[in-house]
């Protein structure tokens, strides 16, 4: 297991810690997560504080989730980006996708929460800034399964390997629901995707209930992630419940051998399916560049 990542780890749950010298509060890499592709690091930065990454073979996603920061990558200067003070303020965050081989420099202009996610480069190499107004916003589910999805880097977008969404679940509701999995490469029925959840709560004392379980229950873990905690889902079904009074946000980042999002719903709970996975595809293709 990596020794330079902050916070206490128990199984699939990685607890956030106080910011380190570089602002890092929580992070995972393939070694610490026990998988093959996905890395993710979250930073709480003070004005003027910076994060620098050397060029390597990784495709990167830079997300200024809160506050504002200047972002540059090689010869690309994206300027100062940021769309909200907190994740609960409304618009999606801007998305910066970086092809492999580019160094990246991030300098906070205000207090900022920044996530850098990465995966080995895929067949597509693309560097782009996607502004908030070009990101599809979807209402998914109904009643106690209603939640709002921001399609940050959906499968229809041009990218090498990474996929990313934001989800907002009102207190008392369920998301990633009904339970579904994507751990088997069986196109077009299911695609193998590692997935992580990075949590925020409108009230900092908030928490969620998360379960990860395989059909044979060889893996069956229930967790209570808190603010800025991170959960990895290497396999299995993975629903999330937000307790009453605690509006829940999470960032999903996924990567796998092929860039597709096909999943299988737990047959025991398929009767609860009340949304169409194919519905946002056309809109996403139009809204994402």
Residue pairs with C-beta under 8 A, 6 or more apart in sequence:
1 9
1 31
1 32
2 29
2 31
2 32
5 14
5 24
5 26
5 27
5 28
5 29
5 32
6 16
6 17
6 18
6 20
6 24
6 25
6 26
6 27
7 14
7 15
7 16
7 17
7 25
7 26
7 229
8 14
8 15
8 17
9 15
9 32
11 221
11 223
12 212
12 221
12 223
12 231
12 232
12 233
12 234
13 223
13 225
13 229
13 230
13 231
14 26
14 27
14 28
14 32
14 229
14 230
14 231
14 232
15 26
15 226
15 229
16 25
16 26
16 42
16 226
16 227
16 228
16 229
16 230
17 25
17 26
18 25
19 25
19 43
19 44
19 45
22 43
22 49
22 51
23 43
23 44
23 45
23 46
23 49
23 51
23 114
24 41
24 42
24 43
25 42
25 43
25 44
25 228
26 41
26 42
26 198
26 228
26 229
26 230
27 39
27 40
27 41
27 42
27 230
28 38
28 39
28 40
28 41
28 196
28 230
28 232
29 39
30 36
30 37
30 38
30 39
33 194
33 196
33 232
33 234
34 232
34 234
35 194
35 232
35 234
36 194
37 119
37 120
37 161
37 194
37 255
37 256
37 257
38 117
38 118
38 119
38 194
38 195
38 196
38 253
38 254
38 255
39 58
39 117
39 118
39 119
40 115
40 116
40 117
40 118
40 196
40 198
40 230
40 253
41 115
41 116
41 117
42 113
42 114
42 115
42 198
42 228
42 230
43 51
43 106
43 112
43 113
43 114
43 115
43 116
44 111
44 112
44 113
45 51
45 67
45 69
45 106
45 108
45 111
45 112
45 113
45 114
46 108
46 111
47 108
47 109
47 110
47 111
48 107
48 108
49 107
49 108
50 105
50 106
50 107
50 108
51 104
51 105
51 106
51 114
51 116
52 103
52 104
52 105
52 106
53 60
53 103
53 104
53 105
53 116
54 103
55 74
55 101
55 102
55 103
56 100
56 101
57 100
57 101
57 120
57 121
58 100
58 118
58 119
58 120
58 121
59 97
59 98
59 99
59 100
59 118
59 119
59 120
59 121
59 122
59 125
59 159
59 160
59 161
59 162
60 73
60 97
60 98
60 102
60 104
60 116
60 117
60 118
61 95
61 96
61 97
61 98
61 115
61 116
61 117
61 118
61 153
61 162
61 164
61 253
62 71
62 73
62 96
62 98
62 104
62 106
62 114
62 115
62 116
63 93
63 94
63 95
63 96
63 114
63 115
63 116
63 117
63 152
63 164
63 251
64 71
64 81
64 82
64 83
64 93
64 94
64 106
64 112
64 113
64 114
65 87
65 93
65 113
65 114
65 115
65 200
65 251
66 82
66 84
66 85
66 86
66 87
66 111
66 112
66 113
67 82
67 85
67 108
67 109
67 110
67 111
67 112
67 113
68 80
68 81
68 82
68 108
68 109
68 110
68 112
69 80
69 81
69 82
69 106
69 107
69 108
69 109
69 110
69 112
69 114
70 78
70 79
70 80
70 81
70 106
70 107
70 109
71 78
71 79
71 81
71 96
71 104
71 105
71 106
72 78
72 104
72 105
73 96
73 98
73 102
73 103
73 104
73 105
73 127
74 101
74 102
74 103
76 98
76 102
76 127
78 96
78 129
80 109
81 94
81 96
81 129
82 93
82 94
82 109
82 110
82 112
83 91
83 92
83 93
83 94
83 132
84 90
84 91
84 93
86 200
87 93
87 113
87 166
87 168
87 200
87 249
88 168
88 200
88 202
88 247
88 249
91 132
91 133
92 132
92 135
92 137
92 150
92 152
92 166
93 132
93 150
93 152
93 166
94 129
94 130
94 131
94 132
95 129
95 130
95 135
95 152
95 153
95 164
96 128
96 129
96 130
97 126
97 127
97 128
97 130
97 153
97 159
97 162
98 104
98 127
99 121
99 125
99 126
99 127
99 160
100 120
100 121
100 125
100 160
102 127
104 116
106 114
106 116
108 114
115 198
115 251
117 162
117 164
117 196
117 253
118 162
119 160
119 161
119 162
119 255
120 161
121 160
121 161
122 159
122 160
122 161
122 259
123 160
124 158
124 159
124 160
124 259
125 160
126 158
126 159
126 160
128 158
128 289
130 152
130 153
130 157
130 288
130 289
134 287
134 288
134 289
135 150
135 151
135 152
135 287
135 288
136 150
136 151
136 154
136 280
136 283
136 284
136 287
136 288
137 148
137 149
137 150
137 151
138 148
138 149
138 151
138 279
138 280
138 283
139 146
139 147
139 148
139 149
140 146
140 147
140 148
140 149
140 175
140 275
141 147
141 173
141 174
141 175
141 177
141 274
141 275
142 274
142 275
143 274
144 172
144 173
144 174
145 173
145 174
145 175
145 177
145 272
145 274
145 275
146 170
146 173
147 167
147 168
147 169
147 170
147 173
147 175
148 167
148 168
149 165
149 166
149 167
149 168
149 280
150 165
150 166
150 167
150 168
151 165
151 280
151 284
151 287
151 288
152 164
152 165
152 166
153 159
153 162
153 163
153 164
153 165
153 288
154 163
154 165
154 261
154 280
154 284
154 288
155 163
155 259
155 260
155 261
156 281
156 284
156 285
156 288
157 284
157 288
157 289
158 289
159 259
160 259
161 255
161 256
161 259
162 253
162 254
162 255
162 259
163 193
163 252
163 253
163 254
163 255
163 259
163 261
164 251
164 252
164 253
164 254
165 251
165 252
166 249
166 250
166 251
166 252
167 175
167 176
167 249
167 250
167 252
168 247
168 248
168 249
169 175
169 208
169 240
169 242
169 247
169 248
169 249
169 250
170 242
170 247
170 248
171 206
171 242
171 243
171 244
171 245
171 246
171 247
171 248
172 242
172 243
172 244
172 245
173 241
173 242
174 239
174 240
174 241
174 242
175 239
175 240
175 242
175 248
175 250
176 238
176 239
176 240
177 239
177 240
177 272
178 239
178 265
178 266
178 269
178 270
178 272
178 273
179 211
179 213
179 237
179 238
179 239
179 265
179 266
179 269
180 237
180 238
180 263
180 264
180 265
180 266
181 190
181 214
181 235
181 236
181 237
181 238
181 263
181 264
181 266
182 190
182 191
182 192
182 193
182 195
182 254
182 256
182 261
182 262
182 263
182 264
183 190
183 192
183 193
183 214
183 234
183 235
183 236
184 190
184 192
184 264
185 191
185 192
185 256
185 257
185 258
187 258
187 260
187 262
188 260
188 262
189 262
189 264
190 262
190 263
190 264
191 256
191 258
191 260
191 261
191 262
191 263
192 256
192 257
192 258
193 254
193 255
193 256
193 261
194 232
194 233
194 234
194 254
194 255
194 256
195 232
195 233
195 238
195 252
195 253
195 254
196 230
196 231
196 232
196 233
196 252
196 253
196 254
197 210
197 225
197 230
197 231
197 233
197 240
197 250
197 251
197 252
198 228
198 229
198 230
198 250
198 251
198 253
199 208
199 225
199 226
199 227
199 228
199 229
199 230
199 231
199 248
199 249
199 250
200 227
200 228
200 248
200 249
200 250
201 207
201 208
201 226
201 227
201 246
201 247
201 248
201 249
202 246
202 247
202 249
203 245
203 246
203 247
204 227
205 226
205 227
205 246
206 226
206 227
206 242
206 243
206 245
206 246
206 247
206 248
207 224
207 225
207 226
207 243
207 246
208 224
208 225
208 240
208 241
208 242
208 243
208 246
208 248
208 250
209 222
209 223
209 224
209 240
209 241
209 243
210 222
210 223
210 224
210 225
210 231
210 238
210 239
210 240
210 241
211 220
211 221
211 222
211 223
211 237
211 238
211 239
212 219
212 220
212 221
212 223
212 231
212 233
212 235
212 236
212 237
212 238
213 219
213 220
213 221
213 236
213 237
213 238
214 220
214 235
214 236
214 237
215 236
215 237
215 266
219 235
219 236
223 231
225 231
237 266
240 248
240 250
242 248
254 261
263 277
265 273
